[in-house]
Amino acid sequence: MRAVVFDGVVLGLQFGLLGVGLTLVYGLGGVLNLAQGQFAVLGAIVVALRIDAGSAVVPAVLTGLVVAGSVGLALDLTLMRPVYRRTGEDRVLLGLLLMLGVAFIIDGVLVWRYPIEALTLRIGGEPVDVLGVRMRTGSLLASAIALGVGAILVLFLRYAATGKAVRSVIQDEEGAQLCGVSPEKVRAFVFALSGVLAALVAVTRSMTSPVTVNAGIDFTILALIVAVVGGLGSVSGAFLAGILLGIVNTVSAHYIGTYVTTIVLLGAAAITIVLRPSGLLGAGRE
Amino acid sequence: MIRRAATVGRVGTPAVRAYAPVVVACGLVALLPLRYGDSRPMMGVVIGGVLFACYAVGFNVIFGSTGQLFLCTGALAGLGGYASAILSDRHGLPLMLAMLLATLVAATAGGLLSWIAVSRSLGVIFTGIVTLAFALAFQNLLLGQRDLTGGETGLVVEAGSDTLLGEQVAPFYVFVALLAGYLALFRALQRSHIGWAFRALRDDEIAAELAGVDVKRYRVLAGTLGSGMIGLAGALYAHSEGFISPSTFSFGEVDVLVIVMLAFGGIGSLLGPVVGAAAFTVLEEWMDSFNEYRLIIYGSVILVLFLVLPRGVVPTVQGLVERLRRRAGRPAAPVAPSPVDTLNPG
């Protein structure tokens, strides 16, 4: 039982990291990034290609993160401009549809050029004993990265000047503007950040199981569910939701069977939303 | 939506003018077999187009009229399709009865989802996620319940193959009739007190509530009705196609396309679903020859279309016609009615 829960936490930390990028972008600009999963896969494929070309793992991973982040930044500076000029439901709908188009294009390019590419990072070393459970080094490293990045994000948002600017725009765009914060710059920064985070999830995920070229849609749906269950706009909520859903996932996979698991997972997500429409740690506004 | 008092210089009574677009659109669609009637694959494509127009009208009732983002069009259609197939093939129910029950099943499921969303006052995104969760769970259920649904391999549907649904061209006319019925229903809703309530609650929910519109009731009504329409279309497709599988009704195959079609045609407009379904059916067919770049072209088209026409084709054309008419009409008073005038919602 303990081993199953641990596996759930490992998975959940990655779910959380995936949800964070989506949640921040939505909280800031009202854009539901339906291409989040495609950013992740894009990053993974770049890493895989660099490694194939003989590059060492760490520089390859950094290249992948930079590429995914740059694509995010470029999208924010070009395609998202007309979206930000709109307000309310119009903005949400146009943002969602345009990002859907982007998702199709990234998927299309990757599947066309690299139909069989996949990223698998093998982390060597003996399994390590954690509280009486033998854990694979890959899982531990993936969790450590996810935890580390999550902690840095929370601290960054709480204490760093840019982090405070991000939170101020999430809370009140006009107020932030009056205090000299530029919502455009903050949004561009966060869009790039969400690209980097997505690619990072793909990298940590590939330490335990291969990330294939068509995994984008699954990543996106997971990110959506995690972000909404956690409360759109809440970073710690996304991690909490990620861990809870991760545990639900592995526990039911272990005791009930895989096909029911997805239904249990989705049911858990739906029930959370119905019971707490603003999410676990949401601010109560949409 | 503006209701003009002055109707000088227009043809026909208001009722005739209100339903004319439905007749014209479905009449034009009904001409398609003249060109493609002798090709079985092309008839399949055309029937698929009309099927998606039907889905889009149902989705338009739910999303376009009352702003509930249902991301389970495919699942509702699948509920109808599988229910009707299983009831008729396995339990020996007559075709009509099976399809009726299947419609009721889909309507109940949609009504329930709508009721949950409304009574917990979930916003657009949250309604979207809850219905998406339902759609994905349904998909998994189809895959898991092998004995009942045939799992991934799908289900051969026997019932209906000995009726006119088993022929090459006849099912097309059945679908066109269904589309005409749906469009007429949509127009009738727009013209009734229900349509006024829909418009009021879409424009300003709180104001509508204050004015005495029972917002919850109308939302659930739209959710139930639209889901029933989607379910019936799915059931009819199951019997005319003779084969269904989870991917026939998957989120990626149905919902994405329906939303894009409706957004392209014009959300909330009468003919938006037809225009959108026509455009994207042509696009899909044309892209078949570029299989490798299919997704890339598809994505680029979506980007360009929504950047240029964010409101959708039908409302944009209406706006243009309106402006032209006002410019032409002001000096010379109301003279001749514009032929496109019939597109105006009553």
Interface residues (C-beta under 8 A of the other chain):
Chain A: Y26 L32 L79 P82 R86 E89 D90 V92 L93 L94 L97 L98 L100 G101 V102 A103 F104 I105 I106 D107 G108 V109 V111 W112 I217 I221 L224 I225 V228 L232 Y259 V260 T262 I263 L266 G267 A269 A270 I273 V274 P277 E286
Chain B: G67 I116 R120 S121 L122 G123 V124 I125 F126 I129 V130 L132 A133 F134 L136 A137 N140 L141 L143 G144 G252 V256 I259 V260 A263 E292 Y293 R294 L295 I296 I297 Y298 G299 S300 V301 I302 L303 F306 L307 P310
